[in-house]
Amino acid sequence: MPEDPGEPTQGVSIWSLKPWWCQPWSILITGIALPLGSWLLVHRWWVTVPLAAAVLTWWGLFLVLMPRAFREQTALLRRESTQP
């Protein structure tokens, strides 16, 4: 980790900055358990399908978009810090 908070992070994964409950494995397990639990408890597709759609949106946001934005931001900071 950099000493200066304003210094760009080099080689730091977004996941190394997140707590255990916000790691990809915990997001995937929770995202599978919620619709499965919903189906097993109520046996109603009209409850399970919207829940599964919300989980897919959640996965897209936290497993695809957030890491991509972090990589792009760190690359931009790295480029800006190397320019005179």
Buried (B, 14 or more C-beta within 10 A) or exposed (E): EEEEEEEBBEEEEBEEEBEEEEEBEEBEEEBEEBBEEBBEEEEEEEBBEEBBEEBEEBBEEBBEEBBEEBEEEBEEBEEEEEEE
